[in-house]
Amino acid sequence: MLTTIHVKLDERAVMFRHGLPVRALGPGKHVLWGFGVSVERFPLAPLVFETLPEVRAVLPAHWFEEVVVSPGQRAIVHQDGKPRVFLRPGTHRVWKVDETVLVQLLSLADPMPTLTKELVAIIPRDEYADVLVREHERGLLYVQGRLTRTLEPGRYTFWSPPEERVDVTSVDMRLQQLLVAPQELMTRDKVTLRLSVTAEYAVLEPALATNTVVQLRDTVYLLTQMACREYVAAVTLDELLAGRDAMTRALSEEVVPKARDLGVRVERIGVKDIVLPGEMKTLLNRVIEAEKEAAANVILRREETAATRSLANTAKVLAENPVLLRLKELESLKEIAGSIKEVRVVVGADRLETILPVGLLAETTSRSES
């Protein structure tokens, strides 16, 4: 019995007789004689194939290559210089009838090759980690849960097989604002008030800040809040209101060193608001009003004293200089005349002597008698 078999260029075949492999068939036309003849075809396009050892025994050795990939390795099958197949640990058979087919073994201990679109298409996503660390971030590289190093800004790719899982945690290094919500506090003199504080902080050491505390923001919040409570409890209300700068310095001295031990840099702490109860506001307003009124009275008395002293000095000068007193009288009359049409001054002869120059009145009298 004759059987005709046509094998295409992109495949190979194995002839079976009564279920046993007999020989390999290359591309072309094959005429098979006998009974119980069958054929198994193998397409070359997948590049990797699997079959029984008895079948591989009849295949020519130059048709395929047996590749062994150890647990610490991976392999990539290239064709025409392009990656086609990714191989995990195990024994694989690769068709080598195409001379452009090349098997590349990769060690997991070496850096991962640059990821191209072709590699991304064939490498399973659970085999590698692709990380982008931005300019304002730092990356913490963990291998099997153990911190290995800190990554600067850039793109990184790492082998991340199940037996050596890689993970990267990004840490924001930018300056952040923190508002400590108003809280009820009591001063040393038993005055209750509400105080709100603002703080600015940034991560200084990413590894320390991430591995020391669970929630960094909550920790800085708690440090600032406790520092506020301790300071307010140690001062009176007057000291608190009069010394905001002193409170800011005290909070900084308390919070900054503790935050630095956690890998955090506290840039600034400031008092935002101090809210007093309604009755305390009224009382303080009355105190301030009384203080201002007392200060105004002091200033008024000081000015009155200065004015009285000036008047006394002026009176003394005028008493010692009668002519100056007359000049002041004439100056006053002049000012009055500037406001009204006519001013008449009536004085006796004895009063003219105080107004006219000495001798002028006698000369006028002698002329009239002659």
URMO-V300884 format. One record per pair of residues at least 24 apart in sequence whose C-alpha atoms are under 10 Angstrom apart, sorted by the first residue. I is the first residue (numbers start at 1). GAP is how many residues later the second one is. D is the distance in whole Angstrom. If there is no record, write none. Layout:
# URMO-V300884
I | GAP | D
I | GAP | D
This chain:
# URMO-V300884
1 | 31 | 8
1 | 32 | 6
1 | 33 | 5
1 | 34 | 6
1 | 35 | 10
1 | 36 | 9
2 | 29 | 7
2 | 30 | 6
2 | 31 | 5
2 | 32 | 6
2 | 33 | 8
2 | 35 | 9
3 | 27 | 8
3 | 28 | 6
3 | 29 | 5
3 | 30 | 6
3 | 31 | 8
3 | 32 | 9
3 | 34 | 8
3 | 35 | 9
4 | 25 | 7
4 | 26 | 6
4 | 27 | 4
4 | 28 | 6
4 | 29 | 9
5 | 24 | 6
5 | 25 | 5
5 | 26 | 6
5 | 27 | 8
5 | 33 | 10
5 | 34 | 8
6 | 24 | 6
6 | 25 | 9
7 | 34 | 8
7 | 35 | 10
8 | 33 | 10
8 | 35 | 9
9 | 34 | 9
9 | 35 | 9
10 | 32 | 9
10 | 33 | 6
10 | 34 | 5
10 | 35 | 7
10 | 87 | 10
10 | 88 | 10
11 | 30 | 7
11 | 31 | 5
11 | 32 | 4
11 | 33 | 5
11 | 34 | 8
11 | 86 | 10
12 | 28 | 9
12 | 29 | 6
12 | 30 | 5
12 | 31 | 7
12 | 32 | 7
12 | 47 | 9
12 | 51 | 9
12 | 83 | 10
12 | 85 | 10
13 | 26 | 6
13 | 27 | 5
13 | 28 | 4
13 | 29 | 6
13 | 30 | 9
13 | 46 | 9
14 | 24 | 8
14 | 25 | 6
14 | 26 | 5
14 | 27 | 7
14 | 28 | 8
14 | 41 | 7
14 | 42 | 9
14 | 44 | 8
14 | 45 | 8
15 | 24 | 5
15 | 25 | 7
15 | 26 | 9
15 | 40 | 9
15 | 43 | 9
16 | 24 | 8
16 | 39 | 9
20 | 34 | 8
20 | 35 | 8
21 | 33 | 7
21 | 34 | 6
21 | 35 | 9
21 | 36 | 9
21 | 37 | 7
21 | 38 | 10
22 | 32 | 10
22 | 33 | 8
22 | 35 | 10
22 | 36 | 7
22 | 37 | 10
23 | 32 | 9
23 | 34 | 9
23 | 35 | 5
23 | 36 | 7
23 | 37 | 9
24 | 31 | 9
24 | 32 | 9
24 | 33 | 10
24 | 34 | 6
24 | 35 | 6
24 | 36 | 7
25 | 33 | 10
25 | 34 | 9
25 | 35 | 10
26 | 33 | 10
26 | 34 | 10
26 | 37 | 10
42 | 53 | 10
43 | 52 | 10
44 | 50 | 9
44 | 51 | 7
44 | 52 | 9
44 | 53 | 8
44 | 54 | 9
45 | 39 | 10
45 | 50 | 9
46 | 38 | 9
46 | 39 | 8
46 | 48 | 9
46 | 49 | 9
47 | 30 | 8
47 | 31 | 9
47 | 32 | 9
47 | 37 | 8
47 | 38 | 8
47 | 46 | 8
47 | 47 | 5
47 | 48 | 5
47 | 49 | 8
47 | 50 | 10
47 | 51 | 9
47 | 54 | 8
48 | 29 | 9
48 | 37 | 8
48 | 38 | 10
48 | 39 | 9
48 | 44 | 7
48 | 45 | 6
48 | 46 | 4
48 | 47 | 6
48 | 48 | 10
49 | 43 | 8
49 | 44 | 6
49 | 45 | 6
49 | 46 | 8
50 | 41 | 10
50 | 42 | 8
50 | 43 | 7
50 | 44 | 9
51 | 42 | 9
56 | 37 | 10
61 | 35 | 9
62 | 33 | 9
62 | 34 | 7
62 | 35 | 7
63 | 30 | 10
63 | 31 | 9
63 | 32 | 6
63 | 33 | 5
63 | 34 | 5
63 | 35 | 9
64 | 29 | 6
64 | 30 | 5
64 | 31 | 4
64 | 32 | 5
64 | 33 | 7
64 | 34 | 10
65 | 27 | 8
65 | 28 | 6
65 | 29 | 5
65 | 30 | 6
65 | 31 | 6
65 | 32 | 10
65 | 37 | 10
65 | 38 | 9
66 | 25 | 7
66 | 26 | 6
66 | 27 | 5
66 | 28 | 6
66 | 29 | 9
66 | 30 | 10
67 | 24 | 6
67 | 25 | 5
67 | 26 | 6
67 | 27 | 7
67 | 36 | 8
67 | 37 | 10
67 | 38 | 9
68 | 24 | 6
68 | 25 | 9
68 | 37 | 9
69 | 36 | 8
69 | 37 | 9
69 | 38 | 10
70 | 35 | 10
70 | 37 | 9
71 | 36 | 9
71 | 37 | 9
71 | 90 | 10
71 | 92 | 9
72 | 34 | 9
72 | 35 | 6
72 | 36 | 6
72 | 37 | 8
72 | 89 | 9
72 | 91 | 9
72 | 92 | 10
73 | 32 | 7
73 | 33 | 5
73 | 34 | 5
73 | 35 | 6
73 | 36 | 8
73 | 37 | 10
74 | 30 | 8
74 | 31 | 6
74 | 32 | 5
74 | 33 | 6
74 | 34 | 7
74 | 49 | 10
74 | 53 | 10
74 | 85 | 10
74 | 87 | 10
75 | 28 | 7
75 | 29 | 5
75 | 30 | 4
75 | 31 | 6
75 | 32 | 9
76 | 26 | 8
76 | 27 | 6
76 | 28 | 5
76 | 29 | 7
76 | 30 | 8
76 | 43 | 9
76 | 46 | 9
76 | 47 | 9
77 | 24 | 7
77 | 25 | 6
77 | 26 | 5
77 | 27 | 6
77 | 28 | 9
78 | 24 | 5
78 | 25 | 6
78 | 26 | 8
79 | 24 | 9
82 | 36 | 7
82 | 37 | 9
83 | 33 | 10
83 | 34 | 10
83 | 35 | 6
83 | 36 | 6
83 | 37 | 10
83 | 38 | 9
83 | 39 | 8
83 | 40 | 10
84 | 34 | 8
84 | 35 | 8
84 | 37 | 9
84 | 38 | 7
84 | 39 | 10
85 | 33 | 10
85 | 34 | 9
85 | 36 | 9
85 | 37 | 6
85 | 38 | 8
86 | 33 | 9
86 | 35 | 10
86 | 36 | 6
86 | 37 | 6
86 | 38 | 8
87 | 35 | 9
87 | 36 | 9
88 | 35 | 10
88 | 36 | 10
88 | 39 | 9
88 | 73 | 10
107 | 52 | 9
108 | 50 | 9
108 | 51 | 6
108 | 52 | 9
108 | 53 | 9
108 | 56 | 9
109 | 49 | 10
109 | 50 | 8
110 | 48 | 9
110 | 49 | 9
111 | 45 | 10
111 | 46 | 8
111 | 47 | 7
111 | 48 | 8
112 | 44 | 9
112 | 45 | 6
112 | 46 | 6
112 | 47 | 6
112 | 48 | 10
113 | 44 | 8
113 | 45 | 9
113 | 46 | 10
114 | 42 | 9
114 | 43 | 8
115 | 41 | 10
115 | 42 | 8
124 | 37 | 10
125 | 35 | 9
125 | 36 | 10
126 | 33 | 9
126 | 34 | 7
126 | 35 | 7
126 | 36 | 8
126 | 39 | 9
127 | 31 | 9
127 | 32 | 6
127 | 33 | 5
127 | 34 | 5
127 | 35 | 7
127 | 37 | 10
127 | 38 | 9
127 | 39 | 10
128 | 29 | 7
128 | 30 | 6
128 | 31 | 4
128 | 32 | 4
128 | 33 | 7
128 | 34 | 10
128 | 37 | 9
128 | 38 | 8
128 | 39 | 10
129 | 27 | 8
129 | 28 | 6
129 | 29 | 5
129 | 30 | 6
129 | 31 | 6
129 | 32 | 9
129 | 36 | 9
129 | 37 | 7
129 | 38 | 7
129 | 39 | 8
130 | 25 | 8
130 | 26 | 6
130 | 27 | 5
130 | 28 | 7
130 | 29 | 9
130 | 30 | 10
130 | 37 | 10
130 | 38 | 9
131 | 24 | 6
131 | 25 | 5
131 | 26 | 6
131 | 27 | 8
131 | 36 | 9
131 | 37 | 7
131 | 38 | 9
131 | 39 | 9
132 | 24 | 6
132 | 25 | 9
132 | 36 | 10
132 | 38 | 9
133 | 35 | 9
133 | 36 | 9
133 | 37 | 7
133 | 38 | 9
133 | 39 | 10
134 | 36 | 9
134 | 37 | 10
134 | 38 | 9
135 | 37 | 9
135 | 38 | 9
135 | 39 | 10
136 | 34 | 10
136 | 35 | 9
136 | 36 | 6
136 | 37 | 6
136 | 38 | 6
136 | 39 | 10
137 | 32 | 10
137 | 33 | 6
137 | 34 | 5
137 | 35 | 5
137 | 36 | 5
137 | 37 | 8
137 | 66 | 10
137 | 69 | 9
138 | 30 | 10
138 | 31 | 8
138 | 32 | 6
138 | 33 | 5
138 | 34 | 7
138 | 35 | 7
138 | 65 | 10
138 | 67 | 10
138 | 68 | 7
138 | 69 | 9
139 | 28 | 10
139 | 29 | 6
139 | 30 | 6
139 | 31 | 5
139 | 32 | 6
139 | 33 | 9
139 | 67 | 8
139 | 68 | 9
140 | 27 | 8
140 | 28 | 5
140 | 29 | 5
140 | 30 | 6
140 | 31 | 8
140 | 66 | 8
140 | 67 | 7
140 | 70 | 9
141 | 25 | 7
141 | 26 | 6
141 | 27 | 5
141 | 28 | 7
141 | 29 | 9
141 | 66 | 10
142 | 24 | 6
142 | 25 | 5
142 | 26 | 6
142 | 27 | 8
143 | 24 | 6
143 | 25 | 9
147 | 60 | 8
147 | 64 | 9
149 | 58 | 9
150 | 55 | 10
150 | 56 | 8
150 | 57 | 7
169 | 37 | 10
169 | 38 | 10
169 | 41 | 9
170 | 36 | 9
170 | 40 | 10
171 | 32 | 8
171 | 34 | 10
171 | 35 | 6
171 | 36 | 9
171 | 38 | 9
171 | 39 | 8
172 | 30 | 8
172 | 31 | 7
172 | 34 | 8
173 | 28 | 10
173 | 29 | 6
173 | 30 | 5
173 | 31 | 7
173 | 32 | 9
173 | 33 | 8
173 | 91 | 10
174 | 27 | 8
174 | 28 | 6
174 | 29 | 7
174 | 30 | 10
175 | 25 | 7
175 | 26 | 6
175 | 27 | 5
175 | 28 | 8
175 | 90 | 9
175 | 91 | 9
175 | 92 | 8
176 | 24 | 6
176 | 25 | 5
176 | 26 | 6
176 | 27 | 9
176 | 41 | 9
176 | 90 | 10
176 | 91 | 10
177 | 24 | 7
177 | 25 | 9
177 | 40 | 10
177 | 90 | 10
177 | 91 | 10
177 | 92 | 10
178 | 39 | 8
178 | 40 | 10
178 | 42 | 8
178 | 43 | 7
178 | 46 | 10
178 | 91 | 9
179 | 42 | 8
179 | 45 | 10
179 | 90 | 10
179 | 91 | 10
179 | 93 | 9
180 | 40 | 10
180 | 41 | 6
180 | 42 | 9
180 | 44 | 8
180 | 45 | 7
180 | 48 | 10
180 | 91 | 10
180 | 92 | 9
181 | 40 | 9
181 | 44 | 9
181 | 91 | 10
181 | 92 | 10
182 | 43 | 10
182 | 90 | 9
182 | 91 | 8
182 | 92 | 9
182 | 93 | 9
183 | 42 | 9
183 | 45 | 10
183 | 46 | 9
183 | 91 | 10
183 | 92 | 10
184 | 45 | 9
184 | 91 | 10
184 | 92 | 10
185 | 43 | 9
185 | 44 | 7
185 | 45 | 10
185 | 46 | 10
185 | 47 | 7
185 | 48 | 8
186 | 43 | 8
186 | 44 | 10
186 | 46 | 7
186 | 47 | 6
186 | 48 | 9
186 | 49 | 9
186 | 50 | 9
186 | 51 | 9
187 | 42 | 9
187 | 43 | 10
187 | 44 | 9
187 | 45 | 5
187 | 46 | 5
187 | 47 | 7
187 | 48 | 6
187 | 49 | 5
187 | 50 | 6
187 | 51 | 10
187 | 52 | 10
187 | 53 | 8
188 | 43 | 10
188 | 44 | 7
188 | 45 | 5
188 | 46 | 5
188 | 47 | 5
188 | 48 | 5
188 | 49 | 8
188 | 51 | 10
189 | 44 | 9
189 | 45 | 9
189 | 46 | 8
189 | 47 | 5
189 | 48 | 7
189 | 49 | 9
190 | 43 | 9
190 | 46 | 8
190 | 47 | 9
191 | 42 | 10
191 | 45 | 8
191 | 46 | 7
191 | 85 | 9
191 | 86 | 9
191 | 89 | 8
192 | 40 | 10
192 | 45 | 9
192 | 83 | 9
192 | 84 | 7
192 | 85 | 7
192 | 88 | 9
193 | 39 | 10
193 | 44 | 9
193 | 81 | 7
193 | 82 | 6
193 | 83 | 5
193 | 84 | 7
193 | 87 | 9
194 | 79 | 8
194 | 80 | 6
194 | 81 | 5
194 | 82 | 6
194 | 83 | 8
195 | 30 | 10
195 | 33 | 8
195 | 34 | 9
195 | 37 | 9
195 | 76 | 8
195 | 77 | 8
195 | 78 | 6
195 | 79 | 5
195 | 80 | 6
195 | 81 | 9
196 | 29 | 9
196 | 32 | 9
196 | 74 | 9
196 | 75 | 6
196 | 76 | 5
196 | 77 | 5
196 | 78 | 7
196 | 79 | 9
197 | 24 | 10
197 | 27 | 8
197 | 28 | 8
197 | 31 | 8
197 | 51 | 10
197 | 54 | 10
197 | 72 | 7
197 | 73 | 6
197 | 74 | 5
197 | 75 | 5
197 | 76 | 7
197 | 77 | 9
198 | 26 | 9
198 | 70 | 8
198 | 71 | 6
198 | 72 | 5
198 | 73 | 6
198 | 74 | 6
198 | 75 | 9
199 | 25 | 8
199 | 53 | 10
199 | 67 | 7
199 | 68 | 8
199 | 69 | 6
199 | 70 | 4
199 | 71 | 6
199 | 72 | 9
199 | 73 | 10
200 | 65 | 9
200 | 66 | 6
200 | 67 | 5
200 | 68 | 5
200 | 69 | 7
200 | 70 | 9
201 | 55 | 10
201 | 58 | 9
201 | 63 | 7
201 | 64 | 6
201 | 65 | 4
201 | 66 | 5
201 | 67 | 7
201 | 68 | 9
202 | 61 | 9
202 | 62 | 6
202 | 63 | 5
202 | 64 | 7
202 | 65 | 8
203 | 56 | 10
203 | 57 | 9
203 | 59 | 9
203 | 60 | 6
203 | 61 | 5
203 | 62 | 6
203 | 63 | 9
204 | 55 | 10
204 | 56 | 8
204 | 57 | 10
204 | 58 | 9
204 | 59 | 5
204 | 60 | 5
204 | 61 | 5
204 | 62 | 9
205 | 55 | 9
205 | 56 | 10
205 | 57 | 8
205 | 58 | 5
205 | 59 | 7
205 | 60 | 9
206 | 56 | 10
206 | 57 | 7
206 | 58 | 9
207 | 55 | 10
207 | 56 | 8
208 | 52 | 10
208 | 53 | 8
208 | 54 | 6
208 | 55 | 5
208 | 56 | 9
209 | 50 | 9
209 | 51 | 9
209 | 52 | 9
209 | 53 | 5
209 | 54 | 5
209 | 55 | 7
210 | 52 | 9
210 | 53 | 8
211 | 51 | 9
211 | 52 | 10
212 | 49 | 9
212 | 50 | 6
212 | 51 | 8
213 | 49 | 8
213 | 50 | 10
216 | 43 | 10
216 | 46 | 9
216 | 47 | 10
216 | 48 | 9
217 | 47 | 10
219 | 40 | 9
219 | 43 | 9
220 | 35 | 8
220 | 36 | 10
220 | 38 | 9
220 | 39 | 7
220 | 42 | 9
220 | 44 | 9
220 | 46 | 9
222 | 33 | 10
223 | 28 | 10
223 | 31 | 9
223 | 32 | 6
223 | 33 | 9
223 | 35 | 8
223 | 36 | 8
224 | 27 | 7
224 | 28 | 9
224 | 30 | 8
224 | 31 | 6
224 | 32 | 9
224 | 35 | 10
224 | 45 | 8
225 | 26 | 10
225 | 30 | 10
226 | 25 | 10
226 | 28 | 10
226 | 29 | 9
227 | 24 | 6
227 | 25 | 9
227 | 26 | 9
227 | 27 | 6
227 | 28 | 7
228 | 26 | 9
228 | 27 | 10
228 | 43 | 10
230 | 24 | 10
237 | 39 | 10
240 | 34 | 9
241 | 33 | 8
244 | 26 | 8
244 | 27 | 7
244 | 28 | 10
245 | 25 | 9
245 | 26 | 9
247 | 24 | 8
322 | 32 | 9
323 | 31 | 8
323 | 32 | 8
326 | 28 | 8
326 | 29 | 7
327 | 28 | 9
330 | 25 | 9
